[in-house]
Amino acid sequence: MTTDRSQFGKVAVLMGGASAEREVSLMSGTGVLQALRASGVDAHAFDPAQRELGELRRDGFARCFIALHGRFGEDGTVQGALELLGLPYTGSGVMASSIAIDKVMTKRVWLSEGLPTPRHQLLRRGSFDQKQVLAVPDTLGLPLIVKPSREGSSIGVVKVNGYSEMKAAVEQASHLDADILCEQFISGDEVTCPVIGSGDDARALPVIRIQAPDGNYDYHHKYFTNDTKYLVPCGLPAGEEENIQRLVLKAYRVLGCRGWGRVDVMIDGASRQPYLLEINTSPGMTGHSLVPMSARAAGIGYEALCVRILELATLDQALPTAAAPARPTPGGK
């Protein structure tokens, strides 16, 4: 790990942004900012919703810690802008970020690699009728999950228990995204597993088992109550944690993720088969967040975790050096 914090240069902690997860992002970013400063990093807050990204170069920033969540933060858009600016940034690159934010595209990649994920159906806003909506439970069974394809923090996620609830759930999700994901409900243990690093050097951290009131791990129970229980060590049967860590690492790598991330998994209570739900390429770093919790169980404190993630900041590719103009050949045309 880098010991001379001055090697990082001036660091921008990107937080806030314009997504539905702005509030959580501000909490994450504030925690990261304080941790980096306490570690001796020259870190500064930067809200892309209030400032142009071009100001990062003008103001002399050398790298960025992305603490943005959701659209315009972990969907490849900010990553692409930082690539053009030539500023190394934390987390996954443009393509991996754009795929991972889209739960349907993520499933397609995982399924193509033979990785288990719950069965699903996609509804596109404006191209389905009421009959098609009510037919979804016939295919996926009940209960089932309805959620927008490109939101995080459980925003817009609804558990549908009966046919009469389908219309309202789909309408709610359609207000947030043009793509509505209807997903098979897996009854069992809900777990999550963070990953730090890239490629062969990526490492899965301890698995956390989540026990939310009535099994409802929603936005409120994620960030604003202390009612949810987080078990780490997870207490799963022998061998299951290692199996999930191997599965999560493969899921992370096949998407081309780097730096850090967190994969959410459901374990079928009867068969003990794990199913991949989604991957977060810019996970929360709040007081209730799971990556710091898992890292702490592995002996990595919050400040050290933030510094490690920052150290892994990079670019998909360096800006090309401008080629010198070719000299005309004497006598040439």
N, C-alpha and C positions, 0 to 999 in steps of 0.2 A: 504494500500500500504506500502511496506517496506520503512522505513525511513533511516535506516542505510545501506548505499550503500556498505559497506564493507562486508555485508552478501552475496553479489553476488559473491565475490571472483574475481579472474582474469577472464575477459570475452573476448572471441574471437568473433569479428564481421566477419562472413564468407561472403566474397564478391568477385565478379569477376567470378571465375569458368570458365568452358569450354563450356557453352551453347551459343546459338545464341544471348542470352540476356545479355552477359557479360558487355557490355557498360553500360546498364541501371543498372545492379547489382552494378557496381562500384560507380555509382552516388547514389544509394540507401544506400549502405554500408557506404559511406563517410558521408552522412547526419546522419545516425544512430550513427556512431562512434563519431562524434562531439557532438551530443546530449547527449549521455551517458557520455562522458567525462565531459561535462558542468554540468551534474547532479551529478558528483562525483564518477562515476563508473570507475573502473580500466579496461578500455576497450582498445583492440588492434585489428588492422586489420589483417585478415588472409585470404589469397587467395589460395583455394584448387588447383588451376591450377598451382601454383608455389611451394607449399609445401605439404608434405605428411600429411594426417590427423592424423597419429600417433604422430606427433610432438605436437599436442594439449595436450596430456597427459604428454609428456616429458617436455614441457614448463610450466606446472603447471596451465593450464586453468581449471576453475571450471564449466563453462557453456558457451553456444554458442548462439549468436543471428544470426539466419540465414537470411542474406540479399541476398541470391542467388536466381536467377530466372530461371525458365525453367529446362531443363534436367540437371541431376547431381547436382541439388540444391533443387528443390521442388518436386522431383519425387519418393522419398523414399530411394534413394541410399545413400545420405549423412546422412539421418535420421537413416538408418540401421547401418552405420559405427559409428555414435555417440552412438547408443544403445550399440554396442559392447564395445565402449570405456567407457561407463558409464557416459557420459557427458550430463547433461540436456540441451535441446535445445528448441528454440522457435518454435511455429507453430505446425502443425499437425504431427502425428506419421507416421510410415512406411506405413501401409496399406492405411490410408486415403490419404496420399500424393501420393502414387502410383496410386490410383484410380482417384483422382482429376486432376492429370496432363493429364490424358487420357480423352478427351472430349467424346469419344464414350462410354467408360465404365461408366463415370459419368452419361450420359444420361440413360444408362441401369438401373442403380441404381435408379435414380429419377423416371423413368417410372414405375419401379416395385413398387414404393411407391405411385403411382398415382399423381406425381408432373408434372406440364405442362412444356414441352420443345419442341422446333420446330421439325417437322418431319425431318427425315434424311435418308441418304443412305451412306453406307461405301464402299469405293473402296480400294482394297489392291494392292499395287504396284506389277506389274508382273502378276496379275491374272485377268485383265480386258482388253477388247479390245475397239476399237474406237466406235463400235456399242453400247456397254454398257455405255460408257461415254455419248454419245449423247442421250441415253434413260433416263438419270437422270432427265432432265427438264420435261419430260413427266409425271414423278411421283411427283416431288416437285414443278413444276411450275417455272415461271420466273418472276422477277429475283430470283436468289438463291445465296447462299454463299458457296464457296469452301475454305477449310483450312486444314492444317496439324493437325492431331489429338492431337499431343503432343508438341505444341509450344505455347508461350504466347506473350504478347505485340503486338498482331495483326500481328505477323510475318507470311508471306505467305498467309494472308487472302485476298481473291479476291471476289468481287461482280460480278456475271455473269449476264449480261443482255440479252444475246442471245445465241443460239446454237453454233454459230461460235466462241464464246469465251470459250467454255467448255474445249477444248483440251489444250489450253495454261494454263488455270487456274489449271487444274489437274496436268499437268506436273510440274508447279511451286511448287505446294504443295508436289508432290512426291519426289522432290529433298530434302525436309526437313523431310519427314516422310514416312514410308512404308504404313501407314494408312491415307487415304484421306477422310475427312468428307465433305460430300455434305449436305447442310442444307437449309431447307425452310427459305425464307427471310420474316421477320416480319416487316411490315411498321408501324412505330409509334414512340413512345418515347423511347429513350435509357437511361436506368438508371443503377446505381450501388449502392450496399449497403454493407458497411463493417460490420463485426461481431467481437466482442471482448469477450473472455471467452470460457468456455467449458461446455458442458452438459446443465443442467438446469440453470446454471449461465451465459450462453452465452447471450449477449446483442447486438441487432441490433442498429447500429448508424444511423444518419440521411441519408436518400436517397439523392443521387446526380443525377440530370438530366443533360445529356450531349448533347450539341448542337455543332456538328462539322461541318466545312464547307462542304456543299453539302451532309451532312450526312455521311461523310467519316472519321470515327474515326480510322485512321491507325497509324502505328508506328510513323511516322513523326508528326502527329497532337497530338499524346499522349505526346511526350517528347521534341519536338524541336521547337514548335511554340507557340504563344499566341493567335492563331486564334480560338481555341476551347473555347466555353463558358461552364462553370460549374455552375449550378443553385442549391444552397443550402441556404435556403429552396428550395425544388424542385419545388414548385408551382403546384403540381398535384391536381386534383379534390379531394374534401373532402373524406377522408377514404382510398384513394388509397395508400398513403404512409404507413399507418399502415398495410394494406393488404400485401403489398410487403415485409415489415419487417417480418411479420409472415411467409410468404412463404420462405423467405431467411433463416430464422432461422431453419425451418424444413429441407430445402435443405442442410444446413450446418451440422445439427445434424445427418441426416440419413447417411451421408458419414463418420461419426465418426470424424469430424474435431474438432480441439481444438486450444486454444491459440488466434488465430486471423485468419481472412481471408476476402475475398471480393467476392460477388456474382454479376455477371452481368445479367441484365434482359432487355428484350424488351417488351414493352406494345403495343399490337395491337391497332392502331389508331381508328379502327372502333368499335371493340367489347370491348375494354379496358381490355382484358384478358392479364395478364402478363405471359411471357414465360421465363423460366430459360435458359440462354445460357451456362455459365460455372462458375467455382469457382476457385479463386486464393488462394492458401494456403501460399504463400509468396509474398504478394502484393508489388508493388513499394512503395518506401519511398523517392522519389525525390521531387524536388520543384514543379513538375507538378502532383504529385501523389494524388490519390483520398482518401485513408484512412486518411492521415493527414488532408485533407480538411474537410472531414466529422467529424472527431474527434474534430477539431477546432470549428465547428458549435455546437458541443455538450459540448463545454467548456473545452476540453482537448487539451492542447498545445502540440507541437511536442515533446519536451523533456519529458513531463509527459507520452505521449503515448509510447515512446520508453522504458521508465522505466517500464511501466505497462506490455508491451509485454514481456520484459525480466523477470519480476517477475513471469510470467506464464510459464516460461521454465520448462520442465519436461521430463520424459522418459516414453515410453510405459510400461516398467517394469524395476525394478532395477536388477542389475547383481546378480545372485544367489551367496550366500555365499558358499564357498567350504566346503563340508561336511568332518568331521573328519573321518579317516579310521576306520573301525570297528575292535574291538579287537578280536583276535581269541579265540574261546571258548576252555577252557582246555579239552584236550582229543578229541576235534573235528577234523574233516577231512579237 
